[in-house]
C-alpha cells in the first residue's frame, strides 16, 4: 500500500512539474505549444473552426472498407472538399490495395505498429530500437505495398494505447515523426485541452504508464480525450457502455461533441478499434452516420485528419479562411495492380499468411526486422 501511494505521489509531482516548466518564454508558438484550453492564434471562439478527428485503428479489410466508404460517401466539409479521417494501420491482415484507395480518397494513413503483438504488456517494455522497427517498419511497408508516398505518413498510435514512455518517443524522434495519439486523459476533458508539443515534456495525466519524462522538440501529442457514457469514461467508443439503439448512439456522440463545441472548441475525437463497433450492431453504424449528418449541418465544423488539424494549429487561420486552408488540390494517383501473395513454410516466420499488395509480391512475408520482405 505504501509503495502504491509513493508511486501516485511521484506521478503527481512529475505531472505538476511538467505543467510548470512549459511557458510562453521557453515554448514560443506556433511551432511549440504548451498544454492549454486556449484557442491557437488568439482567435475568438466564434471565429474558430471546430475540428473533428475521426480515426480507426487496425488492418483495412473488405468488410470495414465498405463501412468506411459508406460513411465517407459524398460527405463534404463546408468548403466543398471531402471530409478526412485517420487510419492507424497495422500489417497483419491489412489489404494494401484498399489502403491505397483510402489514401487517394484523401484519407490520412498512419502507423499502428507492424506486428501488433499481444498481450498489451509487451509494449510497455519495448526498447527504442524495437519501436523503430515497429513504427518505421510499418511506414516502409505502407509506402511500398500500398504504393503511396512515405512523407505523408506522419502519425503514430501505439497498440492498445500502450507506449513504453521515452523509448517510444525516442524512436519517433529518430524516425522524424510528426505526432502521436496514444496518451489518454480523464483530467483535462471539461473543458477539453488542445493538442500540444513535447518540447517541454509530457503535461497531462498518465493513465497508461509508463509515460515520457524527457522532452521531444517538434513532436506533437494529440491527447485521447476520453468520452463519457452513463457515468463511465472511455478511450474508445467500444470501451464505453454500449448504446442499444440508433438514437442512443447518436446522442452519445452528440453529447460528447457538445462538451468541446460549447467550451474550448478543442478538436473532438471519435476513436475506434477497427470495425467491431459497427459489425456487432448495424444500428451503431447508422447512428454514427446520423452524427456525421448533424455535423454537416454546422458551417463551422471541419472533419479533418489529425495531421491536417495539427497543420492548422501551427498556422491557425480564422473560420473565414478555413475553407482555403483545408482546400483539396488535385492528386496524381499512383498505380495499384492488385496481387494476392501467399506465404508458408520458410517464407513466413509466423505461419501461413496471405497479403494483398499493389506491387509485386515480396520474397518472404514482411515482418519486424524485414518490413519489405526481402529474402
C-alpha positions, 0 to 999 in steps of 0.5 A: 500500500505504501509503495502504491501511494509513493508511486501516485505521489511521484506521478503527481509531482512529475505531472505538476512539474511538467505543467510548470516548466512549459511557458510562453518564454521557453515554448514560443508558438506556433511551432511549440505549444504548451498544454492549454484550453486556449484557442491557437492564434488568439482567435475568438471562439466564434471565429474558430473552426471546430475540428473533428478527428475521426480515426480507426485503428487496425488492418483495412479489410473488405468488410470495414472498407465498405463501412468506411466508404459508406460513411465517407460517401459524398460527405463534404466539409463546408468548403466543398472538399471531402471530409478526412479521417485517420487510419492507424494501420497495422500489417497483419491482415491489412489489404494494401490495395484498399489502403491505397484507395483510402489514401487517394480518397484523401484519407490520412494513413498512419502507423499502428505498429507492424506486428501488433503483438499481444498481450498489451504488456509487451509494449510497455517494455519495448526498447527504442530500437524495437519501436523503430522497427515497429513504427518505421517498419510499418511506414516502409511497408505502407509506402511500398505495398500500398504504393503511396508516398512515405512523407505523408505518413506522419502519425503514430498510435501505439497498440492498445494505447500502450507506449513504453514512455521515452523509448517510444518517443525516442524512436519517433524522434529518430524516425522524424515523426510528426505526432502521436495519439496514444496518451489518454486523459480523464483530467483535462476533458471539461473543458477539453485541452488542445493538442500540444508539443513535447518540447517541454515534456509530457503535461497531462495525466498518465493513465497508461504508464509508463509515460515520457519524462524527457522532452521531444522538440517538434513532436506533437501529442494529440491527447485521447480525450476520453468520452463519457457514457452513463457515468463511465469514461472511455478511450474508445467508443467500444470501451464505453457502455454500449448504446442499444439503439440508433438514437442512443448512439447518436446522442452519445456522440452528440453529447460528447461533441457538445462538451468541446463545441460549447467550451474550448472548441478543442478538436473532438475525437471519435476513436475506434478499434477497427470495425467491431463497433459497427459489425456487432450492431448495424444500428451503431453504424447508422447512428454514427452516420446520423452524427456525421449528418448533424455535423454537416449541418454546422458551417463551422465544423471541419472533419479533418485528419489529425495531421491536417488539424495539427497543420492548422494549429501551427498556422491557425487561420480564422473560420473565414479562411478555413475553407482555403486552408483545408482546400483539396488540390488535385492528386496524381494517383499512383498505380495499384495492380492488385496481387494476392501473395501467399506465404508458408513454410520458410517464407513466413516466420509466423505461419501461413499468411496471405497479403494483398499488395499493389506491387509485386509480391515480396520474397518472404512475408514482411515482418519486424526486422524485414518490413519489405520482405526481402529474402 
